[in-house]
Amino acid sequence: MKKADKTPIIESLERLFASNDTYYLVDYKRMTVAQAVELRKLMRKNGYAYKVIKNRLALRALGDRCPEALRPYFQKPTAVAFAAKEPIALARILRDFSNQGKVLAVKGGQVEGRPMPGGRFDEVSRLPSREELLGRLAGMMAHPLRRLLGTLRAPLGDFGALLGELKKTKDV
């Protein structure tokens, strides 16, 4: 490949790496063309990018921004799955797709700016999403307020029941 052909590819990869804080390095060696097309459609539908890359060009595009821990993963066939938002959802998509046919293996990656070895991928893919965590936090914050409200309503409810009983005894 001539240098003139490499320059636009490197620039494109630089933009992708700069605009996406999270990316996973994927070994796609056992994937068929039909499976690759299916994965690309799935990624595009969910707002993610998936690119098969040349390792040397990717390392040039990353330059000094490439964490030293990730350099060994840029060997053998490599594809990169990029996530500008929701890195956990992308990890789940990759995990589910891999579980369907055992065709993908995540080598490693970077999650929200931090290097991640491939062995930690299962942990990341099992984490709850941001929305789930916010929902849990809201529930935990609302629970004491609900209990306080119940405590404040209890005397009024008892008083209402007492008035009801008193009315029944006067009617009889």
Summary of the structure (lengths in Angstrom):
residues: 172
radius of gyration: 26.9
end to end distance: 101.5
largest distance: 103.2
contacts: 442
relative contact order: 0.13
helix: 64%
strand: 16%
